Amino acid sequence: MTPDSGEQSSRFTDGAILWPLLALAGPLTATQLLQVAYNLTDTFWVGRLGADPVTALSFAWPIVFLLVSLGAGMTNAGTILVAQHSGAGNDDRLGHVTGQTMAFNALLSVLVAAFGFVFAPYLLQAIGATPGTAVHDQATTYLRIVVLGMPFTFGFHVFMAVLRGWGDTKTPMYLMVGSVGLNLVLDPFFVLGFADNPLFGWLGLQGLQATLHGATGFDGYGVAGAAFATVLSRGLAALVGAWLLFGGHVGLRLAIEDLLPSRATIEQIVRIGTPGAIDQSTQSIAAIVMTALVATVGQDAVAAYGIGTRFVSLVWLPMAAMGMSVETVVGQNLGGGHRDRARRTVYVAIAILAATFVVASALTVTFAAQIVDVFITGEGSAAVVDHGATFLRIVAPTWAIMAVYHMMNGAFYGAGSTRLAMSIGVSSLWGVRALAAIVLVLLLGFGATGAWIAIALSNVTAALVGAYWFFDGRWMQDVLGEAATEQDGSGERSEPTD
């Protein structure tokens, strides 16, 4: 542990709340932007191939999200434990918690990759992709390549999670810059090759384009190329992240012995992480249900849903980043026994984001059609733009309300109240969304618009239920246990029992 680890922790538990939140949220926003850039880059270049390849990606993404979410809860357990141990001053536990989180997720990622590769075509068929069609074949290829890279994806997520819990969001951002930069370079060539690649025309390099295509005859790998580029980029980031941890270059130092399984710590990771994994898995299952329901309307609607959700994920980057910042600051303050400060952190975050998303919603509603049009060209694009614009006009007005939910949810996670967060997410957000969509799309015949209304309705419901439990106050529990928060007879903080 570096000598300034105490200062690293105290900057979140002492003084003003606003600036520590922004200091964390700024790099996190950039990191999340870069994370979304993977999907947006794939969508943009695959979109040059037409509507069918974009539809294939729209079918594959919910399943990728589902498989990744199985490990996301476990990596989030690393964030919670590192944050609370740091706030409690238990610096000697940080390397151990990091190593156990990494080892557990490595095993889990191999199992997830094997499952996803074998069952990819059946999972796609289950959500509405018709076997034997070009869409199903392309989606299967994309999904299988991406899931084989799951160990890299999980590994990099662990790296980001434990550093976030400690309070370092800049290092993951720098590493993500390099990874996304590589993906940006690889994507146009892996997808389109040389002959039909508009990049050369934009750069005025048509002569080089003709030479390269004449020498190689390379016409790209299509949808598979986008998957290859993403896996290679993430793989490099994961390897560099591991090197930084084992070399002690990021404050947290990881040793080989930290990877040796400790039953007590693994059980704690599973106890904390499982509700989060269920929460995020339910989120992805709801996305799959929504995709299947939208598929009953038509493939144009599926493509619009894929584009719309990708754009929403981009706009929501400040919300996601601030939610993770709240998780870290709340976790460190509860670890240090500062419960009032933990609650005030949420109020500050809500005030910032509510104002931000009122403006963002207004702009999105105004320019909805133009936004969707950026991501699709070719045959069938007009119908996709029409569905996508309707999606944005219905969903965008609820963004400020969702900001309230996400900040409170970040506090629940930071406190280790993952079962509460799971319960709210499963029932009030994703459960309501799926049920409302089934009623509106299948029973009442609202078409794709019914699915969009269901999303907006679930956003409002989740915020109301989350607010009730937040003001109830029972979420402020310290996952390190009483031994970590109470003082012993000597007046010093006791060591944690885990």
C-alpha positions in Angstrom: 0.0 0.0 0.0 1.3 3.4 -0.9 2.2 5.9 1.9 -0.6 8.3 0.9 -3.4 5.7 1.3 -4.7 7.4 4.4 -5.0 10.7 2.5 -6.7 8.8 -0.4 -9.4 7.7 2.0 -9.8 10.9 4.1 -10.6 13.0 1.1 -13.9 11.2 0.8 -14.7 11.2 4.5 -13.7 14.8 5.5 -14.5 18.2 4.1 -16.8 19.2 1.3 -18.9 16.5 -0.5 -19.3 18.1 -3.9 -15.7 18.1 -5.1 -14.8 14.6 -4.1 -18.0 13.4 -5.9 -17.1 15.4 -9.0 -13.4 14.2 -8.8 -14.6 10.6 -9.0 -17.5 11.2 -11.4 -15.4 13.0 -14.0 -13.0 10.2 -14.9 -15.9 7.7 -14.4 -18.0 9.5 -17.0 -15.1 9.4 -19.4 -14.6 5.7 -18.7 -18.2 5.0 -19.2 -18.3 7.0 -22.4 -15.4 5.0 -23.7 -17.1 1.8 -22.6 -20.2 2.7 -24.6 -17.9 3.7 -27.5 -17.3 -0.1 -28.0 -21.0 -0.6 -28.9 -21.5 2.7 -30.7 -18.4 2.0 -32.8 -19.7 -1.4 -33.7 -23.1 0.0 -34.5 -21.7 2.7 -36.7 -19.5 0.5 -38.8 -21.8 -2.5 -39.0 -24.6 0.0 -39.9 -22.6 0.7 -43.1 -23.6 -2.9 -44.1 -27.4 -2.3 -43.8 -30.3 -3.0 -41.5 -29.9 -6.8 -41.1 -26.4 -6.6 -39.5 -27.6 -3.9 -37.1 -30.5 -6.1 -36.2 -28.2 -9.0 -35.6 -26.2 -6.9 -33.1 -29.5 -5.8 -31.5 -30.4 -9.4 -30.9 -26.9 -10.3 -29.6 -26.4 -7.4 -27.1 -29.1 -8.3 -24.5 -27.5 -11.8 -24.3 -24.0 -10.4 -23.9 -25.3 -8.1 -21.2 -27.0 -11.1 -19.5 -23.8 -13.1 -19.4 -21.6 -10.2 -18.3 -24.1 -9.4 -15.5 -23.5 -12.7 -13.9 -20.1 -11.5 -12.9 -20.9 -7.9 -12.5 -22.4 -8.4 -9.1 -19.3 -10.2 -7.9 -17.0 -7.4 -9.2 -19.2 -4.9 -7.5 -18.6 -6.8 -4.2 -15.0 -5.9 -4.7 -15.9 -2.2 -4.9 -18.0 -2.4 -1.7 -15.4 -4.3 0.3 -12.4 -2.2 -0.8 -14.4 1.1 -0.2 -15.5 0.1 3.3 -12.1 -1.4 4.3 -10.5 1.8 3.1 -12.9 4.0 5.0 -12.3 1.9 8.1 -8.5 2.2 7.8 -8.0 -1.6 7.1 -5.3 -1.1 4.5 -3.8 -4.5 5.0 -7.0 -6.1 3.8 -7.2 -4.4 0.4 -4.8 -6.6 -1.5 -6.4 -9.7 -0.1 -10.0 -8.6 -1.1 -8.7 -7.6 -4.6 -7.1 -10.9 -5.2 -10.1 -12.9 -4.0 -12.4 -10.9 -6.2 -10.1 -11.5 -9.2 -9.7 -15.2 -8.7 -13.4 -15.8 -8.2 -14.4 -13.9 -11.3 -11.7 -15.6 -13.4 -13.3 -19.0 -12.7 -16.8 -17.6 -13.2 -15.8 -16.0 -16.5 -14.6 -19.4 -17.9 -17.9 -21.0 -17.0 -19.9 -18.2 -18.6 -17.9 -18.2 -21.8 -18.4 -22.0 -22.2 -22.1 -21.7 -21.6 -22.5 -18.7 -24.0 -20.6 -20.4 -26.8 -22.5 -23.6 -26.7 -26.0 -22.1 -26.3 -25.6 -19.0 -28.4 -28.0 -20.0 -31.3 -30.6 -21.3 -28.9 -30.6 -18.2 -26.8 -31.0 -16.0 -29.9 -33.8 -18.1 -31.2 -35.5 -17.8 -27.8 -35.7 -14.0 -28.1 -37.0 -13.9 -31.6 -34.2 -14.4 -34.1 -35.4 -16.8 -36.7 -33.0 -19.8 -37.3 -31.6 -20.0 -40.8 -31.9 -16.3 -41.5 -28.9 -14.0 -42.1 -29.8 -12.1 -38.9 -29.7 -15.3 -36.8 -26.4 -16.5 -38.4 -24.7 -13.1 -38.0 -25.9 -12.7 -34.4 -24.7 -16.2 -33.5 -21.2 -15.5 -34.9 -20.9 -12.2 -33.1 -22.2 -13.6 -29.8 -19.8 -16.6 -29.9 -16.7 -14.5 -30.6 -17.6 -12.0 -27.8 -18.3 -14.6 -25.2 -15.0 -16.3 -25.8 -13.4 -13.0 -24.7 -15.4 -13.0 -21.4 -12.3 -13.8 -19.2 -10.7 -10.5 -20.5 -14.0 -8.6 -20.0 -14.4 -9.9 -16.4 -10.8 -9.3 -15.6 -10.9 -5.7 -16.7 -14.1 -5.1 -14.8 -12.5 -6.4 -11.6 -9.6 -3.9 -12.2 -12.0 -1.0 -12.6 -14.2 -2.1 -9.6 -11.5 -2.4 -7.0 -9.8 0.8 -8.0 -13.1 2.6 -7.9 -13.7 1.4 -4.4 -10.3 2.7 -3.3 -11.0 6.0 -5.0 -8.9 5.9 -8.1 -11.0 6.4 -11.2 -8.3 8.1 -13.4 -6.1 5.0 -14.0 -9.0 2.9 -15.4 -9.9 5.9 -17.6 -6.4 6.1 -19.0 -6.4 2.3 -19.7 -9.8 2.5 -21.3 -8.6 5.3 -23.6 -6.0 3.0 -25.0 -8.4 0.1 -25.4 -11.1 2.1 -27.1 -8.5 3.8 -29.3 -7.4 0.4 -30.5 -11.0 -0.7 -31.2 -11.6 2.5 -33.2 -8.6 1.7 -35.4 -9.5 -1.9 -35.9 -13.2 -1.8 -36.3 -13.5 -0.1 -39.8 -10.9 -2.5 -41.3 -12.1 -5.7 -39.6 -15.8 -5.0 -40.5 -15.4 -3.5 -44.1 -11.9 -4.4 -45.2 -10.6 -2.1 -47.9 -12.9 -2.1 -51.0 -16.0 -0.6 -49.5 -14.5 1.3 -46.6 -15.6 4.9 -46.6 -12.9 5.8 -44.1 -10.4 6.2 -47.0 -12.7 8.6 -48.8 -13.2 10.7 -45.7 -9.4 10.9 -45.3 -8.7 11.5 -49.0 -6.7 8.3 -49.3 -8.5 6.6 -52.2 -5.2 5.8 -53.8 -4.0 3.9 -50.8 -7.3 2.1 -50.6 -7.0 0.8 -54.1 -3.5 -0.3 -53.5 -4.3 -2.2 -50.3 -7.3 -3.9 -51.8 -5.5 -4.8 -54.9 -2.7 -6.3 -52.9 -4.8 -8.2 -50.3 -8.3 -8.5 -51.7 -9.5 -8.1 -48.1 -13.2 -7.3 -47.9 -13.5 -7.5 -44.1 -15.3 -9.9 -41.8 -18.6 -8.1 -41.4 -20.3 -8.5 -38.1 -17.6 -11.0 -37.0 -15.0 -8.3 -37.5 -16.7 -6.0 -35.0 -16.6 -8.8 -32.4 -12.9 -9.6 -33.1 -11.9 -5.9 -32.7 -13.7 -5.6 -29.4 -12.2 -8.8 -27.9 -8.7 -7.9 -28.9 -9.1 -4.4 -27.5 -10.5 -5.6 -24.2 -7.9 -8.4 -23.9 -5.1 -5.9 -24.1 -6.7 -3.7 -21.4 -7.2 -6.7 -19.1 -3.5 -7.8 -19.4 -2.2 -4.3 -18.7 -4.6 -3.9 -15.7 -3.2 -7.2 -14.2 0.3 -6.0 -14.7 -0.5 -2.7 -12.9 -2.0 -4.5 -9.9 0.7 -7.1 -9.5 3.5 -4.5 -10.0 2.0 -2.2 -7.3 1.8 0.7 -9.8 -1.7 1.9 -8.8 -1.5 2.1 -5.0 -3.2 -1.3 -4.5 -0.6 -4.0 -4.6 -1.6 -7.6 -5.5 0.5 -10.6 -4.6 0.2 -14.2 -5.9 -0.8 -15.5 -2.5 -3.8 -13.1 -2.6 -5.2 -15.3 -5.4 -5.3 -18.4 -3.2 -8.9 -19.1 -2.2 -10.0 -18.0 1.2 -13.3 -19.5 2.1 -14.3 -16.7 4.5 -13.6 -14.0 1.9 -15.2 -15.9 -1.0 -18.3 -16.4 1.0 -18.4 -12.7 1.8 -18.0 -11.8 -1.9 -20.8 -14.3 -2.8 -23.1 -13.0 -0.1 -22.6 -9.4 -1.1 -22.3 -10.0 -4.8 -25.1 -12.5 -5.5 -28.0 -10.0 -5.0 -26.2 -7.6 -7.3 -25.7 -10.3 -9.9 -29.4 -11.2 -9.7 -30.3 -7.5 -10.0 -28.2 -7.0 -13.1 -29.2 -10.4 -14.6 -32.8 -9.4 -14.2 -32.1 -6.2 -15.9 -30.6 -8.0 -18.9 -33.4 -10.6 -18.8 -35.9 -7.7 -19.0 -33.9 -6.4 -22.0 -34.2 -9.8 -23.6 -37.9 -9.9 -22.9 -38.3 -6.4 -24.4 -36.3 -7.4 -27.5 -38.5 -10.5 -27.9 -41.7 -8.4 -27.5 -40.4 -5.8 -29.9 -39.5 -8.6 -32.4 -43.2 -9.4 -32.6 -43.7 -6.0 -34.2 -40.9 -6.4 -36.7 -37.2 -6.4 -37.2 -37.3 -2.6 -37.9 -38.5 -2.1 -34.4 -35.8 -4.4 -33.0 -33.1 -2.3 -34.8 -34.7 0.9 -33.5 -34.7 -0.5 -30.0 -31.0 -1.5 -30.2 -30.1 2.0 -31.5 -32.3 3.7 -28.9 -30.9 1.8 -26.0 -27.4 2.4 -27.1 -28.0 6.2 -27.3 -29.7 6.2 -23.9 -26.7 4.4 -22.4 -24.5 7.2 -23.9 -26.7 10.0 -22.5 -26.9 8.3 -19.1 -23.1 8.2 -18.7 -23.1 11.1 -16.1 -25.9 9.2 -14.2 -24.0 6.0 -14.2 -20.8 7.7 -13.2 -22.3 9.7 -10.4 -24.1 6.5 -9.1 -20.7 4.8 -8.9 -19.2 7.8 -7.2 -22.0 7.8 -4.7 -21.3 4.1 -4.1 -17.7 4.7 -3.3 -18.2 7.8 -1.1 -21.1 6.3 0.8 -19.1 3.0 1.3 -16.1 4.8 2.6 -18.1 7.0 4.9 -20.1 4.2 6.3 -16.9 2.2 6.8 -15.7 5.2 8.8 -18.9 5.6 10.8 -20.1 8.8 9.1 -23.7 8.0 8.4 -25.1 11.6 8.1 -22.4 12.4 5.6 -23.3 9.3 3.6 -26.9 10.5 3.3 -25.9 14.0 2.4 -23.8 12.6 -0.4 -27.0 11.3 -2.1 -28.7 14.7 -1.9 -25.8 16.5 -3.5 -25.7 14.0 -6.3 -29.4 14.2 -7.0 -29.3 18.0 -7.2 -26.6 17.9 -9.8 -28.2 15.3 -12.0 -31.8 16.4 -11.9 -30.9 19.8 -13.4 -28.6 18.1 -16.0 -31.2 15.7 -17.3 -34.0 18.2 -17.6 -31.9 19.8 -20.3 -30.8 16.6 -21.8 -34.4 15.3 -22.1 -35.6 18.5 -23.8 -32.8 18.3 -26.4 -33.4 14.6 -27.1 -37.1 15.1 -27.6 -36.5 18.0 -30.0 -33.9 16.2 -32.2 -35.1 12.6 -31.8 -35.3 11.7 -35.5 -31.9 13.2 -36.3 -30.3 11.3 -33.5 -31.5 7.9 -34.7 -30.7 8.7 -38.3 -27.0 9.0 -37.5 -26.8 5.3 -36.7 -28.6 3.7 -39.7 -28.3 3.8 -43.5 -29.5 1.7 -46.4 -32.7 -0.2 -47.1 -35.3 -0.1 -44.4 -33.7 2.8 -42.5 -36.8 5.1 -42.7 -38.9 2.7 -40.6 -36.1 2.2 -38.1 -35.8 6.0 -37.7 -39.5 6.4 -37.2 -39.6 3.7 -34.4 -36.4 5.0 -32.8 -37.6 8.6 -32.7 -40.8 7.6 -31.0 -38.8 5.6 -28.5 -36.7 8.6 -27.5 -39.7 11.0 -27.3 -41.5 8.8 -24.8 -38.6 7.6 -22.7 -36.4 10.8 -22.5 -38.8 12.8 -20.3 -38.3 10.3 -17.5 -34.5 10.6 -17.3 -34.5 13.2 -14.4 -36.8 10.9 -12.4 -34.4 7.9 -13.0 -31.5 10.0 -11.8 -33.1 10.1 -8.4 -33.5 6.3 -8.4 -29.9 5.7 -9.5 -28.4 7.9 -6.8 -30.3 6.1 -4.1 -29.4 2.8 -5.6 -25.8 3.7 -5.5 -26.1 4.5 -1.8 -27.8 1.0 -1.2 -24.8 -0.7 -2.9 -22.2 1.4 -1.2 -23.8 0.4 2.2 -23.7 -3.2 1.2 -27.5 -3.4 1.1 -27.4 -5.3 -2.1 -30.5 -7.4 -1.3 -32.6 -4.2 -0.9 -31.2 -2.9 -4.2 -31.9 -6.2 -5.9 -35.5 -6.3 -4.5 -36.3 -2.9 -5.8 -34.7 -3.5 -9.2 -36.3 -6.9 -9.8 -39.8 -5.9 -8.8 -40.3 -2.2 -9.3 -38.0 -1.5 -12.3 -37.5 -4.7 -14.4 -40.6 -6.6 -13.3 -42.9 -3.7 -13.9 -41.2 -3.0 -17.3 -41.6 -6.6 -18.5 -45.2 -6.9 -17.3 -46.4 -3.6 -18.6 -44.8 -4.3 -22.0 -46.5 -7.7 -22.2 -49.9 -6.1 -21.5 -49.4 -3.1 -23.8 -47.7 -4.9 -26.8 -49.4 -8.3 -26.8 -52.8 -7.8 -25.1 -53.7 -4.3 -26.0 -51.9 -4.1 -29.4 -50.0 -0.9 -28.9 -47.1 -2.2 -31.0 -43.6 -0.9 -30.4 -45.0 2.2 -28.8 -46.4 0.0 -26.0 -42.9 -1.2 -25.2 -41.6 2.4 -25.1 -44.4 3.4 -22.7 -43.6 0.4 -20.4 -40.0 1.6 -20.2 -41.1 5.1 -19.1 -43.6 3.7 -16.6 -41.1 1.5 -15.0 -38.6 4.3 -14.6 -41.2 6.3 -12.6 -42.2 3.3 -10.5 -38.6 2.4 -9.5 -37.9 6.0 -8.4 -40.9 6.1 -6.2 -40.2 2.8 -4.5 -36.5 3.6 -4.1 -37.3 6.9 -2.4 -39.5 5.2 0.1 -36.8 2.8 1.2 -34.1 5.5 1.2 -36.0 7.7 3.6 -36.8 4.6 5.7 -33.1 4.5 6.6 -32.5 0.9 7.3 -30.2 0.6 4.3 -27.3 2.1 6.2 -25.7 -1.1 7.3 -21.9 -1.7 7.5 -21.0 -4.9 5.6 -17.8 -5.2 7.6 -19.9 -6.1 10.7 -20.0 -4.7 14.2 -16.4 -5.6 14.8 -15.4 -3.1 12.2 -17.5 -0.2 13.4 -17.5 -0.5 17.1 -14.6 0.4 19.3 -13.0 -2.1 21.6 -12.1 -1.4 25.2 -8.9 0.3 24.3 -10.8 2.9 22.3 -9.3 1.7 19.0 -11.3 0.3 16.1 -11.4 -3.5 16.1 -10.2 -5.6 13.2 -12.9 -7.0 10.9 -14.0 -10.5 11.5 -13.9 -11.6 7.9 
